[in-house]
Amino acid sequence: MATTVHERPQNGTPRLADNSGRAGFGSNLPAEGTLRALEDHPIEPSQTGIWVALAAITMSFAALTSALVVREGAGMDWQHIALPPILFLNTLTLLGSSATLEIARRRITVYARVQEGHIATPMSWLAATLGLGILFVAGQYVAWLRLKAEGLYLATNPNSSFFYVFTGVHAVHVLGGLAGLIYVMRKLRGSILRRSTFAAAAQYWHFMGLLWLYLLFLLWTRL
């Protein structure tokens, strides 16, 4: 009579092939208590959603840029203003947050492949990214207070109006990125972070940095 022998499960980190047939970040199920659900489905709606969102944001700021150029050439009341110096410090802060986010991504990639899911290190880098993002928004608020102290309000002249609109709309989108980072941190802490979720949050955050560089150049040359 034939006997069926069941193999004992091997100790260690089970590895699942990703969509490309290779093991990698988001395709591993570490041991119990670690990043046990860091995986993707064949269809990644988060990736589609983030590209749609970035396209919409790009078109919005393109429309605002067109409005600025048209308004500049349409009237004689265009008065150049001096940008608050803190904007350049804010720029370094936002670029630094992109660097810390990339470090966090690499740390998560490493710890998703080991038996012991030490998430403290990637979590600390994510926290640093979150802190720098908050510091950027606070710095933008300081810049608004500086203009207010100089008597430049939203309706003072077209230049100050565009300054508040551009920086304000960008700050709102940065706050959305901060919410995304908090969501990623919660998923990572619960060991159920998907690769596509983190990739979408990272793409959005890096885009905010690139967008700010464009806006800073636009404000510096036009206002």
Phi, psi and omega in degrees: 000130184287144180242131179268127181253124178264129179288141177287140179298137181281146177286155178118201185256114175296145182237128178249141179287142177277190184296337180271358179090003180245154177278144180185192181299129182089359182240010182247145174243091181298175185297168183306135179091359180247204180284071191281349182229036178275082187212173181231157169265161179305325179260126183245086182297334180296324179293317177297317181297319183291323179291324176296317180296316180295323177295319179295319179295318179300315180294324179296313180287332173295320177295318178295322177297317178299319178297321179296314182297316180295317181294326180297321182268359186264342185225170180258008184259019181282113183240119183291144179239155178272126180290140176300130182303335183296341179300326180287325174293320177299324179298314178297323179296315181291321178294324177296326179293327175294323178295315180294328178293322178293322177297318178299319179299317180292323178295319179295321178300318181292312186285345175284351184250004181248164182289320182267115184275073180283102183262003183296317183294307177298328179294323180293323178289325175295321177296323177296319177298316179298316180296318179294324177296317177296320179297324178297313180298319178297321178295323176296322177296321177297321178297320177295320178295325179295317177294322178298321179295334178272004179082019180255110181248182182301321184256013182294310177205168181302324182296312179294326178298312180293327178298311181295321182293311182297310182290325180292314180296320178296319180298322178298318178292326176295320176299323174297321176295324177296321177297321177296320178295320178297320178297317178298317180296321178294318178294321179294319179295328178272004177061034179229035181277130176267149179300317182295327178294314179293319180298319180295316179296320180293317179299317179297315183294316178297324178296322177299323178293314179296320179297320180294322177300318177296314182295320179298317177296318180296314181294322182292322184271334185257326183266000000 
